[in-house]
Amino acid sequence: MAISKIGMFAAIVTPLVVAPFPSWYLMGLLMKVSALEKEMRLLASLDSLTGLLNRRAFFNDAEVLLHYAVREQISVSVVGLDLDKFKTINDTYGHSAGDLALKHFTAALKGSCRQSDLIGRLGGEEFALFLPNTSVEEAYTLTQRLHKTLSQSSIKVQDTAIQYTVSIGLLSLVPTRADTIETLLQHVDSSLYQAKNSGRNRTVVYGS
């Protein structure tokens, strides 16, 4: 029996058209799974309250930027921040007020930092910044801008306006291979404690 050219074309083309459908379905399914995995990894790296990097993610990302700074020999600044008398806010107005203060502070941090800066919540009312390619003067200007922002704003709890302050430790350097984010933050912590002990609501530069 003779087969028309159209029939031959259909016989050849039809498998090519029909066969890929299951493959496309599987590819779509795999892409959805991949997107879900990426979203889960992202969520696992963020603090649930503030949306900032959590402690582990901040340390991991800061180490990557630190290694780059060592290789390129560029200045970096590391900043430690601790809300002053945060326990008093929780004890007086409740933990919901404390959460509101943390979210308010997060917004102030984001407004003071660049997109290239790392912002992390290390735990409780403790935060940290890693500022790549940033001199001590530039980092100090950032912290003063943050102090000013907080002095001009407040949170509202039960019709009461509450103001709070932050103490800050700051370290700037051109890092070496011996430096790690852990050791740098230890130095920053000593400056932060000095800021706390000298009256709070100020920035102390390490080594000054």
Secondary structure, 3 states (H helix, E strand, C coil): CCCCHHHHHHHHHHHHHHCHHHHHHHHHHHHHHHHHHHHHHHHHCECCCCCCECHHHHHHHHHHHHHHHHHHCCCEEEEEEEECCHHHHHHHHCHHHHHHHHHHHHHHHHHHCCCCCEEEEEECCEEEEEEECCCHHHHHHHHHHHHHHHHCCCEEECCEEECCCEEEEEEEECCCCCCCHHHHHHHHHHHHHHHHHCCCCCEEECCC
